[in-house]
Amino acid sequence: MRIVITGGGTGGHVIPNLAVIEEIKKFFPDVLLLYLGSGLDIEKKLIPKDVAYRRILCGKLRRYFSFFNLIDLLKLPIGIIQSFFILARFKPKVIFAKGGYVSIPPVIAGKFLKIPVIIHESDITPGLANRILAHYASKIAVAFPITKRYLKKKLRTKVVVCGNPIRKEIFNGDRRKASRFFRLNSEQPVILVTGGSTGARNLNLKLLEILPNLVSDYQIIHQYGQSPIKFNHPNYHGFNFLQKEIADAYAAADIVIARAGANTIFEIAALGKPAILVPLSLKASRGDQIKNANFIKENADIVVIPDNELTGIVLERKIRDLLTDGERLESVSRDLKKIFPTDCAKKIVSLIFECSK
């Protein structure tokens, strides 16, 4: 069995693929996997060593005018030609595409070679890449039932609702390991702050304003991404990126403060972690995180702070209100675990098996 996996650019595309790869290996013990990516460090860092990796040329899809759009437009046909020859040699039974601009060349090339394609969309509203790829796909896996209405009617028969792939290791976090690794004490609550693999600059800056106040009462584990914070205190533990340690960080956390990317909200919900979500604004995104956050808010009493309303004062007040309300924390945790299925990777592997026949 030969399968191609593609999708990259950020952890938001790569991390769900890791869950799918993990499940594929269980279902097809002798599988040969090939990952087609953009060559970015995040992909090289996360893709397992036993999965073959090839970089292809791909142009970024921007929603605003930029001279680089013209350059990237030229990269697309080159990437399609690269993908065509790679796929023709590898001869996969199926292509699984997680989205992002790197997925476009392999999927188009795969269509020429008549290779079945399964795509997956994590957010409520499909991204630009997946809106294009939906026309080439044999199956369209989606995380949210309402995503179907954002696709053209002729494409809706391809849709399969399956949730979002979650790495099994997320469920295996160990509070004791976290205590040793992060040097936590057992007396003060733990707050996990993360902006995803690339971080969240505005959230980081507002957190920095209130860190002197927070560390007197709480312990902070902070994944700051590309916006480093310089703050020294025994109760502050800052990291550029947490890989395997993220599961233990979740296990130790009493609450999570995060953006509202699909991976984050599905992990928070699966683990039942009360949260304060600060979705990216419409100025910085297509509004997918706002819809994600509001969906969670409708089903569990989490806190949502619009990015343009985020201040240090507001953030500190919400943190203290949440952590001093034990009944609310328990209620939110229960409600979160009921929202989403946690077997998405298995459902995707079933689709791969179905399409490979």
C-alpha positions in Angstrom: 0.0 0.0 0.0 1.4 3.4 -1.0 -0.1 6.6 0.2 0.9 10.2 -0.3 0.2 12.8 2.4 0.4 16.5 1.8 -0.3 19.7 3.6 2.0 22.2 5.4 3.1 25.7 6.0 2.0 25.7 9.7 1.5 23.3 12.5 -2.2 23.7 11.8 -1.8 21.5 8.7 1.0 19.3 9.7 -0.1 18.2 13.2 -3.4 16.6 12.1 -1.5 14.8 9.4 0.6 13.2 12.2 -2.5 11.7 13.7 -3.6 10.4 10.3 -0.1 8.9 9.7 -0.2 7.2 13.1 -3.6 5.6 12.3 -2.5 4.6 8.7 0.5 2.7 10.1 -1.8 0.8 12.5 -4.3 -0.1 9.7 -1.7 -0.8 7.0 1.5 -2.2 8.8 3.4 -2.5 5.5 2.5 0.9 4.2 4.9 3.1 2.2 4.2 6.8 3.0 5.5 9.8 1.1 5.0 13.3 2.4 5.0 16.2 -0.1 5.7 19.4 1.7 7.0 23.0 1.2 10.3 22.4 2.9 9.6 24.6 5.9 11.3 23.7 9.2 8.0 23.0 11.0 7.4 20.1 8.5 10.9 18.7 8.7 10.8 18.9 12.5 7.5 17.1 12.9 7.3 14.5 10.1 8.4 11.1 11.4 11.8 9.9 10.2 10.3 6.7 8.7 8.1 8.7 6.3 9.8 9.7 3.0 9.7 13.5 2.5 9.9 15.5 -0.7 9.9 19.2 -1.1 7.8 20.7 -3.9 7.6 24.2 -5.2 4.4 25.9 -4.3 3.1 29.5 -4.3 1.3 31.0 -1.3 -2.3 32.1 -1.8 -2.7 35.6 -0.6 -6.0 37.5 -0.3 -4.4 40.9 -0.8 -2.4 42.5 -3.6 1.3 41.7 -3.5 4.1 41.6 -6.0 4.9 38.1 -4.6 1.5 36.9 -5.9 2.9 37.1 -9.5 6.1 35.2 -8.5 4.1 32.6 -6.7 1.8 32.2 -9.6 4.8 31.0 -11.6 5.7 28.5 -9.0 2.3 26.7 -9.2 2.8 25.0 -12.7 6.4 24.0 -11.7 5.0 22.4 -8.5 2.4 20.6 -10.5 5.0 19.2 -12.9 7.3 18.2 -10.0 4.3 16.5 -8.3 3.3 14.7 -11.5 6.7 13.0 -11.9 7.0 12.2 -8.2 3.5 10.6 -8.1 4.1 8.8 -11.4 7.2 7.1 -9.9 5.7 6.5 -6.5 2.4 5.2 -7.8 0.2 5.8 -4.7 -3.2 4.3 -4.3 -4.5 7.5 -2.6 -3.5 11.1 -1.8 -4.6 12.6 1.5 -4.4 16.4 1.5 -4.8 18.5 4.7 -5.1 21.8 2.9 -2.8 24.8 2.7 -1.2 26.0 -0.5 1.3 23.1 -0.7 -1.6 20.7 -1.2 -2.6 22.2 -4.6 0.2 20.9 -6.9 0.0 17.3 -5.7 -3.8 17.2 -5.9 -4.0 18.6 -9.4 -1.2 16.3 -10.6 -3.0 13.4 -8.9 -6.1 14.2 -10.8 -4.2 14.0 -14.1 -2.9 10.6 -13.0 -6.4 9.5 -11.9 -5.3 8.9 -8.3 -8.2 9.2 -5.8 -7.9 12.3 -3.5 -9.3 12.8 0.0 -9.1 16.3 1.4 -9.8 17.5 5.0 -11.0 20.8 6.2 -10.6 21.6 9.9 -12.4 24.9 10.2 -16.1 25.8 9.8 -15.4 27.8 6.6 -13.2 26.1 4.0 -9.9 27.8 3.3 -9.1 29.0 -0.2 -6.9 26.0 -1.0 -9.6 23.5 0.0 -12.2 25.4 -1.9 -10.1 24.9 -5.0 -9.2 21.3 -4.2 -12.8 20.3 -3.4 -13.4 20.1 -7.2 -10.7 17.5 -7.6 -11.4 15.4 -4.5 -13.1 12.0 -4.4 -14.1 12.7 -0.7 -14.2 15.9 1.3 -13.8 15.2 5.0 -14.9 18.1 7.3 -14.7 18.7 11.0 -18.0 20.6 11.4 -21.4 19.5 10.1 -22.2 23.1 9.1 -19.2 23.3 6.8 -21.3 21.6 4.1 -23.3 24.7 3.5 -20.2 26.7 2.6 -19.5 24.4 -0.4 -21.2 24.5 -3.8 -24.3 22.2 -4.0 -22.7 19.9 -6.6 -19.8 19.1 -4.1 -21.9 18.4 -1.1 -22.5 14.7 -2.0 -18.7 14.2 -1.4 -18.8 15.5 2.1 -18.1 13.2 5.1 -18.3 14.7 8.6 -15.6 13.2 10.8 -14.2 15.8 13.2 -10.5 16.8 13.3 -7.6 14.3 13.6 -6.1 14.4 17.1 -2.7 12.9 18.0 -3.1 10.0 20.4 -0.2 11.3 22.4 -2.3 14.3 23.4 -4.4 12.0 25.6 -1.3 10.5 27.3 -0.2 13.6 29.1 1.3 13.1 32.6 0.9 15.7 35.3 3.9 14.3 37.2 6.2 14.5 34.1 5.0 18.1 33.6 5.9 18.9 37.2 9.4 17.6 36.7 9.9 19.1 33.2 8.4 22.5 33.9 9.5 22.6 37.6 5.9 23.1 38.8 4.8 23.2 42.4 1.6 21.5 43.6 0.1 24.5 45.4 -0.6 27.0 42.7 -2.9 26.7 39.6 -1.3 26.2 36.2 -2.2 28.2 33.1 -1.1 27.1 29.6 -0.9 29.9 27.1 -0.4 29.0 23.4 -0.8 30.8 20.1 -0.2 27.6 18.1 3.0 26.7 16.3 3.6 30.2 15.1 2.6 32.0 18.3 0.3 35.0 18.7 2.0 38.4 19.0 -0.8 40.5 20.4 -1.8 37.8 22.9 1.9 37.6 24.0 2.2 41.3 24.4 -0.9 41.5 26.6 0.2 38.6 28.6 3.6 40.3 29.2 1.7 43.3 30.7 0.1 41.2 33.4 2.8 38.5 34.0 4.2 40.4 37.1 0.7 40.1 38.7 0.0 36.6 37.5 3.1 34.9 38.7 2.5 35.7 42.3 -0.6 33.5 42.2 -0.3 31.2 39.2 2.2 29.2 37.3 2.4 29.9 33.5 3.5 27.5 30.8 3.8 29.6 27.6 4.4 28.5 24.0 5.2 31.9 22.5 6.1 30.9 18.9 7.8 33.5 16.8 7.3 36.3 19.3 9.7 35.6 22.1 9.1 37.0 25.6 11.9 37.9 28.0 10.6 37.4 31.5 12.4 35.7 34.4 10.5 34.2 37.3 10.3 30.7 38.8 6.6 30.6 38.0 7.0 31.5 34.3 8.1 28.8 31.8 8.4 30.1 28.2 9.1 28.0 25.1 9.3 28.7 21.4 7.6 25.4 20.6 6.4 22.5 22.6 6.4 19.2 20.8 6.0 16.0 22.8 5.9 18.1 26.0 2.5 19.7 25.0 0.6 16.7 26.2 2.1 17.0 29.7 1.5 20.7 29.6 -2.2 20.1 28.9 -2.3 17.5 31.7 -1.0 20.0 34.2 -3.0 23.0 33.0 -6.1 24.1 35.0 -7.1 26.4 32.1 -5.8 27.1 28.6 -5.5 30.5 27.0 -5.2 30.3 23.2 -6.1 31.4 19.7 -9.0 29.5 18.2 -7.3 27.5 15.5 -9.0 24.2 14.8 -6.3 22.0 16.2 -6.3 23.9 19.5 -10.1 23.9 20.0 -10.4 20.2 19.2 -7.6 19.3 21.6 -9.1 21.6 24.3 -12.5 20.0 23.8 -11.3 16.4 23.7 -9.3 17.0 27.0 -12.1 19.0 28.6 -9.9 21.9 29.4 -11.7 25.2 30.4 -10.4 27.9 28.1 -10.1 31.6 27.3 -10.0 31.9 23.5 -8.8 35.0 21.6 -9.6 34.3 18.0 -7.7 36.1 15.2 -9.5 39.2 14.0 -11.0 39.7 10.5 -8.0 42.0 9.7 -5.6 39.0 10.2 -7.7 36.1 8.9 -10.8 35.2 6.9 -12.7 34.9 10.2 -12.4 31.2 10.6 -11.2 31.4 14.2 -14.1 33.7 15.2 -16.6 31.1 13.9 -14.6 28.3 15.6 -14.6 30.1 19.0 -18.3 31.0 18.8 -19.2 27.4 18.0 -17.4 26.3 21.1 -19.0 29.1 23.1 -22.5 28.0 22.1 -21.8 24.5 23.4 -19.7 25.1 26.5 -19.3 28.1 28.8 -15.8 29.1 27.7 -14.6 32.7 27.6 -14.1 34.3 24.2 -12.3 37.7 24.0 -12.3 39.4 20.5 -8.8 40.3 19.5 -9.6 44.0 19.2 -11.0 44.0 22.8 -8.0 42.2 24.3 -6.2 44.2 27.0 -4.1 43.2 29.9 -6.7 44.3 32.3 -9.5 42.3 30.6 -7.3 39.2 30.3 -6.3 39.2 33.9 -9.9 39.7 35.1 -11.1 36.8 33.0 -8.3 34.6 34.2 -9.1 35.3 37.9 -12.8 35.0 37.5 -12.5 31.6 35.8 -10.0 30.1 38.2 -12.0 31.1 41.3 -15.2 29.5 40.0 -14.7 25.8 40.7 -18.3 24.8 39.7 -17.9 26.6 36.3 -14.6 24.8 35.7 -16.2 21.4 36.2 -19.2 22.2 34.2 -17.2 23.5 31.2 -14.9 20.5 31.3 -17.9 18.1 31.1 -19.6 20.1 28.3 -16.5 20.3 26.2 -15.9 16.6 26.1 -19.4 16.1 24.5 -18.9 18.4 21.6 -16.7 16.6 19.1 -15.9 13.0 18.1 -12.4 11.9 18.8 -12.1 9.1 16.2 -11.5 11.3 13.1 -8.2 9.7 12.1 -9.9 6.3 12.1 -12.7 7.6 9.8 -10.1 9.1 7.5 -8.2 5.8 7.2 -11.6 4.1 6.4 -12.1 6.6 3.6 -8.5 5.9 2.4 -9.2 2.2 2.4 -12.5 2.7 0.5 -10.9 4.9 -2.1 -7.9 2.6 -2.6 -10.1 -0.3 -3.8 
